[in-house]
Amino acid sequence: MLNIDIKKQLNGQHGAFELNVHVSLEEGSFVALYGPSGVGKTTLLQCLAGLTQAQTMNIQFKNQIWADTAAKINLSPQSRKIAYMFQDNTLFPNMTVRENISFGLRKGGNKKMVNTLIEMMDLGELQHHKPEILSGGQKQRTALARTLVSEPCLMLLDEPFSALDAETCSRLQTEILRMQKQAGITTIIVSHHVGEIYKLSSRVLKMQKGKIVEDGDPVDVLSLQHGHQALHVEGKILAIAPVDDAYLLTVLADDEVMHITSSRDEAANFNVDESVLLVAKASNLEIKKLEG
């Protein structure tokens, strides 16, 4: 069991708020943190990793206390046996792909895992090259392999597939889920992609302004039929064009192009290149201004 009790003051886009999370996660579970940007998801991961301090923090994994502010206990990241993949996980520029991955091996770790991951990530032809020649997706695959090679007890993934094409992303998700289940690694992923959450996680913690507002099965938490809940997706307007007596708004959201019909009066509120919020309900799709 991973027991988490964290309180930390944060400053967000719309002012100060408190990260206040009290939750227990089953060992070996795959949990998704879901919610808009700036609500404390990444800060929560950093607290679990021992990279960020909090005013009040009590973290216990299995029978080991990782952090307890009252008892002045705070284990180093190295002592927690975690693997953390950041959104901008940088590689060592002076090391090859293979050397970068091997760097993640723990003392006495299984060296065969390096070859396994190089094959899994389709990096065989690049393994002796340095990061400077890699594309963004290749760098992210290398960073992901370096995360997995440590065979951690707790794996923290912050948008790990954001730079990958759809086909590679789907394949790696399948492989990671297989490895996670096989090794029983407790995993927490931060993701804005509903399909990714459905595929990988068995539990979703939906966060707003530093707090968990919903906790449950992905189907229950993310379903459009769940009470009065609506699904919110950020997007950008690519084009606005008149069509008959209405206007057609072309919006890019989650790497998908969507076409939304709007009245003349509604379309007048929006501009090309403007960031917007798509609100999908059970019966319709709305488009709204983004706050801030």
Backbone as CSV, one residue per row, in Angstrom:
resi,resn,N_x,N_y,N_z,CA_x,CA_y,CA_z,C_x,C_y,C_z
1,MET,0.834,-1.195,0.000,0.000,0.000,0.000,0.876,1.255,0.000
2,LEU,0.487,2.227,-0.815,1.145,3.525,-0.817,0.186,4.519,-0.176
3,ASN,0.551,5.017,0.994,-0.275,5.977,1.730,0.298,7.381,1.553
4,ILE,-0.536,8.303,1.123,-0.095,9.664,0.800,-0.923,10.674,1.578
5,ASP,-0.243,11.574,2.263,-0.906,12.674,2.961,-0.014,13.904,2.801
6,ILE,-0.407,14.811,1.912,0.444,15.949,1.555,-0.364,17.242,1.566
7,LYS,0.209,18.272,2.171,-0.361,19.624,2.109,0.762,20.591,1.765
8,LYS,0.528,21.361,0.695,1.563,22.288,0.238,0.914,23.500,-0.417
9,GLN,1.379,24.690,-0.068,0.874,25.914,-0.677,1.468,26.092,-2.073
10,LEU,0.599,26.381,-3.041,1.032,26.563,-4.421,0.473,27.870,-4.984
11,ASN,1.145,28.368,-6.009,0.667,29.547,-6.721,0.308,29.146,-8.141
12,GLY,-0.957,29.336,-8.480,-1.423,28.968,-9.801,-1.714,30.166,-10.667
13,GLN,-2.212,29.903,-11.853,-2.513,30.956,-12.816,-3.556,31.929,-12.277
14,HIS,-4.457,31.426,-11.442,-5.535,32.260,-10.920,-5.370,32.527,-9.425
15,GLY,-4.137,32.450,-8.931,-3.883,32.778,-7.537,-3.410,31.592,-6.715
16,ALA,-3.233,31.824,-5.427,-2.719,30.793,-4.518,-3.792,29.752,-4.204
17,PHE,-3.342,28.519,-4.031,-4.233,27.449,-3.588,-3.399,26.410,-2.850
18,GLU,-4.055,25.448,-2.221,-3.351,24.441,-1.431,-3.457,23.066,-2.087
19,LEU,-2.309,22.440,-2.276,-2.295,21.029,-2.648,-2.616,20.240,-1.390
20,ASN,-3.735,19.568,-1.385,-4.196,18.855,-0.196,-4.700,17.481,-0.634
21,VAL,-3.814,16.487,-0.533,-4.113,15.143,-1.028,-3.940,14.126,0.085
22,HIS,-4.980,13.370,0.326,-4.937,12.270,1.296,-5.564,11.053,0.629
23,VAL,-4.724,10.073,0.263,-5.223,8.935,-0.490,-4.309,7.735,-0.278
24,SER,-4.863,6.537,-0.452,-4.091,5.296,-0.383,-4.244,4.544,-1.702
25,LEU,-3.114,4.033,-2.221,-3.118,3.312,-3.484,-2.675,1.871,-3.267
26,GLU,-3.360,0.965,-3.911,-3.020,-0.446,-3.798,-1.677,-0.728,-4.464
27,GLU,-0.886,-1.587,-3.832,0.393,-1.972,-4.420,0.151,-2.701,-5.742
28,GLY,0.914,-2.329,-6.769,0.783,-2.950,-8.072,-0.295,-2.339,-8.949
29,SER,-0.954,-1.292,-8.478,-2.023,-0.668,-9.259,-1.461,0.328,-10.263
30,PHE,-2.266,0.655,-11.264,-1.908,1.654,-12.276,-2.931,2.780,-12.147
31,VAL,-2.492,3.922,-11.628,-3.395,5.019,-11.283,-3.105,6.231,-12.157
32,ALA,-4.140,6.884,-12.654,-3.998,8.084,-13.475,-4.403,9.320,-12.683
33,LEU,-3.589,10.371,-12.785,-3.957,11.693,-12.278,-4.482,12.487,-13.457
34,TYR,-5.708,12.964,-13.334,-6.366,13.634,-14.460,-6.921,14.974,-14.004
35,GLY,-6.841,15.959,-14.877,-7.373,17.275,-14.556,-6.678,18.331,-15.379
36,PRO,-7.155,19.569,-15.328,-6.548,20.636,-16.129,-5.135,20.956,-15.672
37,SER,-4.403,21.695,-16.487,-3.043,22.099,-16.133,-3.071,23.033,-14.928
38,GLY,-2.021,22.935,-14.093,-1.877,23.865,-12.978,-2.677,23.545,-11.746
39,VAL,-3.089,22.274,-11.568,-3.870,21.927,-10.375,-3.048,21.139,-9.353
40,GLY,-1.755,20.915,-9.645,-0.885,20.261,-8.660,-0.506,18.837,-8.963
41,LYS,-0.830,18.337,-10.154,-0.543,16.931,-10.474,0.961,16.651,-10.481
42,THR,1.718,17.478,-11.183,3.173,17.282,-11.263,3.826,17.515,-9.905
43,THR,3.352,18.492,-9.154,3.902,18.745,-7.810,3.690,17.538,-6.913
44,LEU,2.547,16.888,-7.040,2.285,15.676,-6.263,3.306,14.597,-6.589
45,LEU,3.593,14.398,-7.880,4.609,13.423,-8.267,5.974,13.783,-7.682
46,GLN,6.327,15.053,-7.718,7.620,15.509,-7.217,7.747,15.293,-5.710
47,CYS,6.647,15.461,-4.992,6.662,15.179,-3.546,6.886,13.693,-3.294
48,LEU,6.228,12.844,-4.073,6.401,11.402,-3.919,7.830,10.983,-4.244
49,ALA,8.438,11.680,-5.198,9.807,11.348,-5.605,10.857,11.896,-4.649
50,GLY,10.461,12.775,-3.740,11.428,13.375,-2.827,12.153,14.559,-3.421
51,LEU,11.601,15.125,-4.506,12.234,16.247,-5.185,11.686,17.593,-4.729
52,THR,10.548,17.572,-4.050,9.900,18.789,-3.576,9.448,18.603,-2.140
53,GLN,9.641,19.627,-1.325,9.213,19.590,0.071,7.800,20.154,0.202
54,ALA,7.128,19.822,1.293,5.789,20.333,1.556,5.673,20.723,3.026
55,GLN,4.701,21.578,3.325,4.513,22.003,4.706,4.151,20.820,5.608
56,THR,3.310,19.945,5.086,2.933,18.720,5.805,3.029,17.561,4.826
57,MET,3.769,16.548,5.224,3.966,15.420,4.302,4.150,14.128,5.085
58,ASN,3.325,13.153,4.751,3.457,11.816,5.332,3.256,10.811,4.205
59,ILE,4.344,10.159,3.814,4.303,9.194,2.712,4.871,7.870,3.212
60,GLN,4.109,6.814,3.040,4.558,5.483,3.459,4.279,4.493,2.339
61,PHE,5.313,3.761,1.938,5.165,2.746,0.895,5.535,1.395,1.474
62,LYS,4.601,0.461,1.367,4.732,-0.832,2.035,4.929,-0.569,3.523
63,ASN,6.026,-1.004,4.105,6.244,-0.775,5.536,7.326,0.264,5.801
64,GLN,7.694,1.014,4.754,8.777,1.989,4.907,8.221,3.410,4.866
65,ILE,8.618,4.213,5.829,8.220,5.620,5.852,9.189,6.407,4.979
66,TRP,8.670,7.031,3.950,9.499,7.832,3.061,9.605,9.272,3.549
67,ALA,8.514,9.774,4.084,8.508,11.154,4.556,7.518,11.305,5.702
68,ASP,7.929,12.033,6.713,7.064,12.340,7.858,7.580,13.634,8.471
69,THR,6.909,14.744,8.179,7.395,16.036,8.653,7.413,16.122,10.168
70,ALA,6.445,15.489,10.830,6.402,15.533,12.300,7.603,14.824,12.905
71,ALA,7.996,13.702,12.286,9.130,12.933,12.805,10.448,13.348,12.148
72,LYS,10.388,14.348,11.264,11.567,14.857,10.553,12.265,13.753,9.748
73,ILE,11.444,12.956,9.083,11.952,11.902,8.206,11.712,12.320,6.760
74,ASN,12.744,12.214,5.941,12.606,12.546,4.522,13.694,11.812,3.742
75,LEU,13.341,10.630,3.231,14.320,9.829,2.497,14.695,10.501,1.183
76,SER,15.929,10.301,0.770,16.391,10.856,-0.502,15.702,10.125,-1.651
77,PRO,15.639,10.727,-2.837,15.045,10.038,-3.991,15.703,8.687,-4.270
78,GLN,17.018,8.607,-4.066,17.744,7.364,-4.335,17.328,6.244,-3.391
79,SER,16.868,6.606,-2.194,16.489,5.601,-1.196,15.060,5.109,-1.374
80,ARG,14.312,5.714,-2.278,12.899,5.366,-2.426,12.647,4.325,-3.515
81,LYS,13.666,3.994,-4.302,13.560,3.017,-5.386,12.379,3.344,-6.307
82,ILE,12.408,4.576,-6.793,11.386,5.014,-7.733,12.019,5.264,-9.100
83,ALA,11.174,5.356,-10.102,11.594,5.810,-11.430,10.652,6.927,-11.818
84,TYR,11.210,8.039,-12.253,10.411,9.226,-12.553,10.763,9.704,-13.956
85,MET,9.764,9.729,-14.827,9.971,10.281,-16.158,9.273,11.628,-16.243
86,PHE,10.082,12.681,-16.398,9.565,14.035,-16.476,8.980,14.312,-17.858
87,GLN,8.192,15.410,-17.953,7.679,15.842,-19.249,8.820,16.194,-20.198
88,ASP,9.854,16.849,-19.655,11.003,17.258,-20.468,12.248,16.486,-20.047
89,ASN,12.105,15.166,-19.986,13.187,14.320,-19.502,14.402,14.425,-20.428
90,THR,15.411,15.133,-19.985,16.591,15.354,-20.821,17.558,14.177,-20.747
91,LEU,18.242,13.935,-21.853,19.244,12.877,-21.929,20.637,13.479,-21.750
92,PHE,21.588,12.649,-21.388,22.971,13.104,-21.264,23.553,13.261,-22.666
93,PRO,23.922,14.474,-23.074,24.356,14.701,-24.455,25.656,14.013,-24.823
94,ASN,26.492,13.695,-23.811,27.795,13.069,-24.090,27.711,11.544,-24.097
95,MET,26.505,10.991,-23.908,26.324,9.538,-23.888,25.507,9.089,-25.088
96,THR,25.757,7.872,-25.542,24.957,7.290,-26.610,23.593,6.874,-26.055
97,VAL,22.716,6.473,-26.948,21.401,5.986,-26.532,21.547,4.813,-25.571
98,ARG,22.401,3.846,-25.913,22.608,2.689,-25.038,23.168,3.117,-23.690
99,GLU,24.125,4.032,-23.682,24.723,4.484,-22.426,23.714,5.241,-21.571
100,ASN,22.852,6.026,-22.218,21.808,6.733,-21.479,20.863,5.754,-20.794
101,ILE,20.481,4.713,-21.522,19.577,3.717,-20.950,20.275,2.943,-19.832
102,SER,21.527,2.552,-20.071,22.278,1.787,-19.074,22.502,2.581,-17.794
103,PHE,22.524,3.907,-17.918,22.729,4.758,-16.747,21.620,4.549,-15.707
104,GLY,20.440,4.148,-16.186,19.323,3.940,-15.274,19.393,2.648,-14.487
105,LEU,20.299,1.758,-14.845,20.432,0.487,-14.117,20.851,0.722,-12.673
106,ARG,20.200,0.039,-11.779,20.625,0.089,-10.382,21.791,-0.882,-10.169
107,LYS,22.515,-0.701,-9.091,23.635,-1.581,-8.774,23.136,-3.019,-8.649
108,GLY,23.746,-3.903,-9.434,23.327,-5.303,-9.423,22.095,-5.568,-10.268
109,GLY,21.669,-4.569,-11.060,20.475,-4.717,-11.887,20.677,-5.658,-13.060
110,ASN,19.574,-6.035,-13.683,19.592,-6.980,-14.793,20.030,-6.269,-16.071
111,LYS,21.278,-6.495,-16.510,21.813,-5.818,-17.688,21.114,-6.247,-18.976
112,LYS,20.485,-7.418,-18.966,19.767,-7.869,-20.156,18.569,-6.978,-20.461
113,MET,18.107,-6.249,-19.424,16.972,-5.355,-19.619,17.293,-4.253,-20.625
114,VAL,18.562,-3.862,-20.703,18.958,-2.806,-21.647,18.645,-3.244,-23.074
115,ASN,19.061,-4.471,-23.427,18.785,-4.992,-24.772,17.290,-5.148,-25.011
116,THR,16.579,-5.634,-24.008,15.134,-5.819,-24.125,14.429,-4.507,-24.432
117,LEU,14.828,-3.457,-23.721,14.178,-2.155,-23.891,14.587,-1.469,-25.191
118,ILE,15.823,-1.650,-25.601,16.257,-1.083,-26.879,15.428,-1.681,-28.014
119,GLU,15.170,-2.976,-27.932,14.347,-3.629,-28.953,12.893,-3.173,-28.856
120,MET,12.381,-3.098,-27.632,10.995,-2.719,-27.417,10.708,-1.300,-27.910
121,MET,11.683,-0.413,-27.696,11.523,0.984,-28.092,11.957,1.256,-29.530
122,ASP,12.348,0.178,-30.243,12.777,0.298,-31.648,13.940,1.292,-31.786
123,LEU,14.957,1.096,-30.944,16.113,1.994,-30.924,17.401,1.292,-31.363
124,GLY,17.274,0.087,-31.919,18.458,-0.706,-32.258,19.424,0.005,-33.183
125,GLU,18.918,0.646,-34.227,19.797,1.311,-35.190,20.364,2.624,-34.647
126,LEU,19.820,3.084,-33.529,20.259,4.364,-32.952,21.051,4.193,-31.669
127,GLN,21.228,2.972,-31.203,21.768,2.751,-29.869,23.194,3.278,-29.672
128,HIS,23.953,3.415,-30.741,25.332,3.900,-30.602,25.477,5.366,-31.014
129,HIS,24.347,6.029,-31.210,24.356,7.449,-31.546,24.040,8.287,-30.313
130,LYS,24.469,9.545,-30.343,24.200,10.460,-29.238,22.898,11.219,-29.492
131,PRO,22.310,11.782,-28.446,20.980,12.398,-28.550,20.851,13.517,-29.571
132,GLU,21.951,14.142,-29.943,21.871,15.307,-30.832,21.262,14.985,-32.184
133,ILE,21.326,13.719,-32.609,20.768,13.363,-33.921,19.351,12.793,-33.811
134,LEU,18.852,12.643,-32.592,17.546,12.014,-32.384,16.406,13.003,-32.575
135,SER,15.273,12.504,-33.019,14.057,13.310,-33.079,13.467,13.395,-31.669
136,GLY,12.446,14.234,-31.519,11.811,14.364,-30.210,11.222,13.057,-29.716
137,GLY,10.583,12.311,-30.614,10.002,11.029,-30.233,11.047,9.995,-29.861
138,GLN,12.160,9.987,-30.588,13.239,9.045,-30.281,13.871,9.357,-28.931
139,LYS,14.016,10.631,-28.640,14.539,11.025,-27.323,13.600,10.575,-26.211
140,GLN,12.295,10.736,-26.453,11.333,10.358,-25.427,11.313,8.843,-25.217
141,ARG,11.471,8.077,-26.296,11.540,6.621,-26.158,12.785,6.207,-25.376
142,THR,13.897,6.909,-25.618,15.132,6.618,-24.882,14.956,6.939,-23.398
143,ALA,14.340,8.078,-23.110,14.106,8.460,-21.711,13.168,7.476,-21.019
144,LEU,12.170,6.994,-21.747,11.239,6.027,-21.181,11.945,4.705,-20.884
145,ALA,12.835,4.289,-21.787,13.610,3.061,-21.557,14.511,3.221,-20.336
146,ARG,15.121,4.388,-20.181,15.973,4.640,-19.012,15.159,4.584,-17.720
147,THR,13.900,5.005,-17.788,13.019,4.931,-16.624,12.696,3.490,-16.269
148,LEU,12.391,2.687,-17.277,11.952,1.313,-17.035,13.094,0.378,-16.635
149,VAL,14.323,0.669,-17.090,15.435,-0.252,-16.864,15.805,-0.365,-15.385
150,SER,15.403,0.602,-14.580,15.756,0.575,-13.148,14.908,-0.419,-12.364
151,GLU,13.857,-0.976,-13.010,12.966,-1.943,-12.348,12.528,-1.412,-10.986
152,PRO,11.811,-0.306,-10.976,11.453,0.357,-9.717,10.294,-0.324,-8.990
153,CYS,10.098,0.083,-7.732,8.910,-0.334,-6.982,7.750,0.615,-7.274
154,LEU,8.097,1.883,-7.539,7.096,2.887,-7.856,7.546,3.639,-9.105
155,MET,6.667,3.708,-10.104,6.991,4.394,-11.351,6.077,5.608,-11.499
156,LEU,6.692,6.772,-11.719,5.964,8.028,-11.876,6.168,8.522,-13.297
157,LEU,5.086,8.678,-14.036,5.156,9.054,-15.442,4.375,10.352,-15.659
158,ASP,5.064,11.383,-16.112,4.435,12.683,-16.340,4.332,12.929,-17.849
159,GLU,3.161,12.660,-18.433,2.925,12.795,-19.873,4.026,12.092,-20.688
160,PRO,4.254,10.802,-20.468,5.403,10.118,-21.082,5.293,9.896,-22.578
161,PHE,4.096,10.008,-23.158,3.928,9.690,-24.577,3.636,10.925,-25.425
162,SER,3.850,12.099,-24.875,3.401,13.333,-25.527,4.092,13.617,-26.855
163,ALA,5.310,13.116,-27.058,6.040,13.430,-28.294,6.028,12.276,-29.297
164,LEU,5.186,11.283,-29.066,5.189,10.098,-29.918,4.030,10.119,-30.903
165,ASP,4.250,9.522,-32.077,3.153,9.390,-33.032,2.166,8.345,-32.526
166,ALA,0.965,8.347,-33.063,-0.125,7.524,-32.543,0.202,6.035,-32.547
167,GLU,0.821,5.550,-33.644,1.127,4.118,-33.748,2.160,3.692,-32.714
168,THR,3.247,4.476,-32.581,4.287,4.161,-31.604,3.733,4.265,-30.194
169,CYS,2.932,5.297,-29.961,2.331,5.504,-28.648,1.495,4.296,-28.235
170,SER,0.647,3.821,-29.116,-0.214,2.686,-28.807,0.596,1.427,-28.520
171,ARG,1.639,1.202,-29.317,2.472,0.005,-29.124,3.196,0.045,-27.787
172,LEU,3.758,1.210,-27.444,4.494,1.329,-26.186,3.562,1.254,-24.982
173,GLN,2.377,1.800,-25.113,1.407,1.694,-24.020,1.110,0.232,-23.702
174,THR,0.932,-0.555,-24.763,0.656,-1.982,-24.588,1.827,-2.685,-23.900
175,GLU,3.052,-2.385,-24.330,4.238,-3.023,-23.756,4.432,-2.596,-22.296
176,ILE,4.260,-1.326,-22.012,4.445,-0.841,-20.647,3.406,-1.452,-19.715
177,LEU,2.179,-1.544,-20.185,1.134,-2.150,-19.361,1.448,-3.613,-19.086
178,ARG,1.974,-4.314,-20.091,2.357,-5.720,-19.902,3.476,-5.841,-18.872
179,MET,4.506,-4.995,-18.995,5.620,-5.037,-18.050,5.180,-4.649,-16.653
180,GLN,4.316,-3.654,-16.568,3.835,-3.187,-15.265,3.075,-4.289,-14.531
181,LYS,2.226,-4.993,-15.261,1.455,-6.072,-14.637,2.351,-7.244,-14.272
182,GLN,3.284,-7.558,-15.167,4.170,-8.694,-14.936,5.052,-8.472,-13.714
183,ALA,5.586,-7.253,-13.560,6.478,-6.954,-12.441,5.737,-6.439,-11.212
184,GLY,4.447,-6.119,-11.369,3.672,-5.607,-10.238,4.142,-4.242,-9.764
185,ILE,4.536,-3.377,-10.714,5.053,-2.053,-10.345,3.888,-1.095,-10.099
186,THR,3.838,-0.526,-8.928,2.855,0.518,-8.648,3.187,1.722,-9.529
187,THR,2.214,2.183,-10.305,2.480,3.210,-11.310,1.459,4.337,-11.214
188,ILE,1.955,5.570,-11.292,1.089,6.746,-11.338,1.442,7.530,-12.593
189,ILE,0.447,7.808,-13.416,0.674,8.556,-14.649,-0.148,9.836,-14.645
190,VAL,0.469,10.926,-15.060,-0.245,12.177,-15.314,-0.564,12.212,-16.797
191,SER,-1.828,12.362,-17.128,-2.223,12.361,-18.536,-3.467,13.206,-18.740
192,HIS,-3.524,13.862,-19.917,-4.719,14.597,-20.318,-5.504,13.837,-21.378
193,HIS,-4.998,12.671,-21.767,-5.606,11.923,-22.865,-6.533,10.836,-22.314
194,VAL,-7.819,11.001,-22.570,-8.810,10.084,-22.020,-8.592,8.662,-22.523
195,GLY,-8.308,8.496,-23.822,-8.084,7.159,-24.359,-6.916,6.462,-23.689
196,GLU,-5.850,7.208,-23.442,-4.671,6.672,-22.758,-5.020,6.217,-21.345
197,ILE,-5.813,7.016,-20.645,-6.216,6.683,-19.277,-7.064,5.419,-19.264
198,TYR,-8.014,5.320,-20.200,-8.857,4.134,-20.280,-8.018,2.879,-20.514
199,LYS,-7.021,2.989,-21.385,-6.221,1.822,-21.758,-5.306,1.371,-20.623
200,LEU,-4.697,2.312,-19.913,-3.653,1.971,-18.956,-4.119,1.819,-17.510
201,SER,-4.974,2.695,-17.055,-5.228,2.772,-15.617,-6.433,1.956,-15.169
202,SER,-6.376,1.540,-13.922,-7.510,0.856,-13.302,-8.220,1.781,-12.323
203,ARG,-7.627,2.962,-12.095,-8.194,3.919,-11.142,-7.805,5.328,-11.589
204,VAL,-8.741,6.255,-11.483,-8.491,7.641,-11.864,-8.740,8.552,-10.668
205,LEU,-7.765,9.430,-10.414,-7.924,10.486,-9.421,-8.059,11.793,-10.186
206,LYS,-9.246,12.360,-10.191,-9.464,13.623,-10.895,-9.188,14.773,-9.928
207,MET,-8.319,15.699,-10.355,-7.896,16.785,-9.471,-8.383,18.138,-9.985
208,GLN,-8.715,18.984,-9.016,-9.049,20.373,-9.286,-8.530,21.217,-8.125
209,LYS,-7.767,22.261,-8.456,-7.247,23.193,-7.464,-6.606,22.491,-6.263
210,GLY,-5.769,21.480,-6.561,-4.990,20.835,-5.522,-5.673,19.727,-4.754
211,LYS,-6.917,19.432,-5.083,-7.667,18.412,-4.346,-8.188,17.332,-5.289
212,ILE,-8.355,16.134,-4.753,-8.977,15.047,-5.491,-10.489,15.217,-5.375
213,VAL,-11.141,15.471,-6.504,-12.583,15.717,-6.481,-13.381,14.488,-6.912
214,GLU,-12.707,13.561,-7.602,-13.346,12.292,-7.949,-12.302,11.198,-7.918
215,ASP,-12.715,10.004,-7.507,-11.806,8.880,-7.344,-12.568,7.609,-7.691
216,GLY,-12.107,6.913,-8.741,-12.815,5.688,-9.070,-12.359,5.064,-10.364
217,ASP,-13.168,4.155,-10.859,-12.916,3.467,-12.122,-12.960,4.478,-13.262
218,PRO,-12.079,4.319,-14.285,-12.075,5.263,-15.408,-13.441,5.442,-16.059
219,VAL,-14.192,4.376,-16.185,-15.513,4.461,-16.806,-16.422,5.378,-16.003
220,ASP,-16.358,5.257,-14.672,-17.225,6.069,-13.816,-16.780,7.523,-13.770
221,VAL,-15.465,7.747,-13.656,-14.959,9.110,-13.494,-15.027,9.900,-14.787
222,LEU,-14.774,9.246,-15.923,-14.644,9.962,-17.187,-15.869,9.870,-18.085
223,SER,-16.831,9.042,-17.731,-17.993,8.876,-18.581,-18.798,10.166,-18.674
224,LEU,-19.275,10.496,-19.878,-20.107,11.679,-20.082,-21.483,11.516,-19.459
225,GLN,-21.846,10.275,-19.123,-23.148,10.038,-18.507,-23.072,10.118,-16.997
226,HIS,-21.893,10.420,-16.460,-21.670,10.401,-15.010,-22.238,11.675,-14.391
227,GLY,-23.482,11.579,-13.912,-24.113,12.746,-13.297,-24.240,13.863,-14.316
228,HIS,-23.840,15.082,-13.922,-23.870,16.230,-14.822,-22.469,16.535,-15.339
229,GLN,-21.594,15.597,-15.215,-20.196,15.823,-15.587,-20.035,16.039,-17.080
230,ALA,-19.104,16.905,-17.425,-18.758,17.128,-18.823,-17.259,16.939,-18.981
231,LEU,-16.869,16.526,-20.161,-15.456,16.335,-20.457,-14.900,17.622,-21.047
232,HIS,-13.796,18.128,-20.474,-13.204,19.377,-20.915,-11.870,19.107,-21.611
233,VAL,-11.727,19.617,-22.827,-10.502,19.439,-23.593,-10.066,20.792,-24.144
234,GLU,-8.803,21.139,-23.924,-8.283,22.393,-24.453,-7.948,22.241,-25.936
235,GLY,-8.186,23.297,-26.710,-7.896,23.262,-28.127,-7.524,24.638,-28.649
236,LYS,-7.249,24.717,-29.946,-6.896,25.985,-30.594,-7.669,26.095,-31.902
237,ILE,-8.227,27.278,-32.145,-8.990,27.506,-33.365,-8.037,27.667,-34.556
238,LEU,-8.236,26.828,-35.578,-7.406,26.885,-36.785,-8.030,27.763,-37.863
239,ALA,-9.353,27.758,-37.931,-10.022,28.525,-38.987,-11.469,28.785,-38.599
240,ILE,-12.011,29.894,-39.119,-13.423,30.238,-38.952,-13.955,30.606,-40.332
241,ALA,-14.953,29.864,-40.810,-15.431,30.085,-42.170,-16.954,30.057,-42.212
242,PRO,-17.568,30.960,-43.013,-19.034,30.957,-43.155,-19.503,29.764,-43.979
243,VAL,-20.571,29.139,-43.544,-21.175,28.012,-44.257,-22.687,28.205,-44.228
244,ASP,-23.276,28.514,-45.378,-24.715,28.796,-45.466,-25.073,29.915,-44.492
245,ASP,-25.974,29.627,-43.545,-26.402,30.641,-42.576,-25.656,30.525,-41.252
246,ALA,-24.604,29.702,-41.203,-23.861,29.493,-39.959,-22.372,29.675,-40.207
247,TYR,-21.570,29.356,-39.190,-20.115,29.414,-39.307,-19.536,28.072,-38.872
248,LEU,-18.445,27.675,-39.527,-17.763,26.434,-39.190,-16.435,26.768,-38.527
249,LEU,-16.276,26.335,-37.281,-15.035,26.547,-36.540,-14.212,25.266,-36.609
250,THR,-12.995,25.372,-37.121,-12.078,24.229,-37.183,-11.127,24.334,-35.996
251,VAL,-11.132,23.306,-35.148,-10.397,23.341,-33.887,-9.453,22.149,-33.788
252,LEU,-8.221,22.403,-33.358,-7.252,21.337,-33.098,-7.251,21.035,-31.611
253,ALA,-7.554,19.782,-31.251,-7.575,19.372,-29.840,-7.070,17.944,-29.733
254,ASP,-6.072,17.752,-28.879,-5.494,16.406,-28.687,-5.055,15.790,-30.012
255,ASP,-4.407,16.615,-30.863,-3.893,16.178,-32.162,-4.991,15.731,-33.117
256,GLU,-6.228,16.100,-32.827,-7.343,15.792,-33.709,-7.968,17.100,-34.196
257,VAL,-8.336,17.145,-35.471,-9.012,18.311,-36.031,-10.525,18.092,-35.959
258,MET,-11.214,19.030,-35.338,-12.664,18.930,-35.170,-13.345,20.106,-35.862
259,HIS,-14.563,19.868,-36.377,-15.345,20.913,-37.019,-16.610,21.136,-36.203
260,ILE,-16.819,22.373,-35.769,-17.948,22.698,-34.908,-18.778,23.792,-35.576
261,THR,-20.053,23.530,-35.738,-20.948,24.519,-36.336,-21.412,25.508,-35.275
262,SER,-21.397,26.794,-35.644,-21.740,27.843,-34.696,-22.580,28.905,-35.396
263,SER,-23.373,29.621,-34.623,-24.138,30.730,-35.192,-23.209,31.914,-35.453
264,ARG,-23.695,32.886,-36.227,-22.890,34.074,-36.526,-22.515,34.814,-35.235
265,ASP,-23.483,34.955,-34.333,-23.226,35.675,-33.082,-22.204,34.949,-32.211
266,GLU,-22.306,33.628,-32.144,-21.357,32.848,-31.349,-19.961,32.915,-31.954
267,ALA,-19.874,32.798,-33.288,-18.578,32.808,-33.967,-17.869,34.138,-33.801
268,ALA,-18.633,35.214,-33.634,-18.038,36.546,-33.478,-17.232,36.672,-32.193
269,ASN,-17.427,35.738,-31.259,-16.705,35.784,-29.979,-15.319,35.169,-30.062
270,PHE,-14.998,34.529,-31.204,-13.757,33.782,-31.292,-12.858,34.309,-32.413
271,ASN,-11.557,34.014,-32.285,-10.566,34.427,-33.271,-9.671,33.250,-33.640
272,VAL,-9.136,33.251,-34.850,-8.181,32.230,-35.261,-6.943,32.298,-34.362
273,ASP,-6.403,31.123,-33.997,-5.231,30.951,-33.112,-5.573,31.160,-31.646
274,GLU,-6.831,31.365,-31.342,-7.235,31.533,-29.945,-7.382,30.173,-29.276
275,SER,-6.908,30.073,-28.031,-7.095,28.846,-27.255,-8.501,28.825,-26.684
276,VAL,-9.142,27.662,-26.778,-10.522,27.532,-26.335,-10.691,26.255,-25.527
277,LEU,-11.859,26.127,-24.935,-12.183,24.942,-24.156,-13.362,24.248,-24.797
278,LEU,-13.184,22.983,-25.181,-14.278,22.187,-25.734,-14.946,21.443,-24.592
279,VAL,-16.250,21.588,-24.486,-17.002,20.945,-23.408,-17.934,19.925,-24.033
280,ALA,-17.640,18.645,-23.811,-18.453,17.571,-24.384,-19.384,17.015,-23.326
281,LYS,-20.654,17.110,-23.573,-21.661,16.540,-22.684,-22.319,15.350,-23.379
282,ALA,-23.195,14.694,-22.674,-23.823,13.504,-23.254,-24.625,13.839,-24.498
283,SER,-25.142,15.070,-24.563,-26.048,15.392,-25.666,-25.440,16.322,-26.713
284,ASN,-24.366,17.034,-26.398,-23.850,17.992,-27.363,-22.405,18.349,-27.085
285,LEU,-21.831,19.135,-27.996,-20.473,19.621,-27.860,-20.509,21.138,-27.883
286,GLU,-19.958,21.754,-26.838,-19.930,23.211,-26.740,-18.504,23.713,-26.837
287,ILE,-18.356,24.964,-27.181,-17.039,25.586,-27.212,-17.105,26.854,-26.378
288,LYS,-16.104,27.015,-25.479,-16.110,28.135,-24.546,-14.770,28.820,-24.513
289,LYS,-14.769,30.072,-24.074,-13.533,30.812,-23.877,-12.749,30.161,-22.744
290,LEU,-11.398,30.146,-22.887,-10.540,29.685,-21.799,-10.339,30.806,-20.810
291,GLU,-10.492,30.548,-19.523,-10.262,31.564,-18.515,-8.782,31.892,-18.440
292,GLY,-8.476,33.151,-18.229,-7.088,33.577,-18.121,-6.431,33.714,-19.462
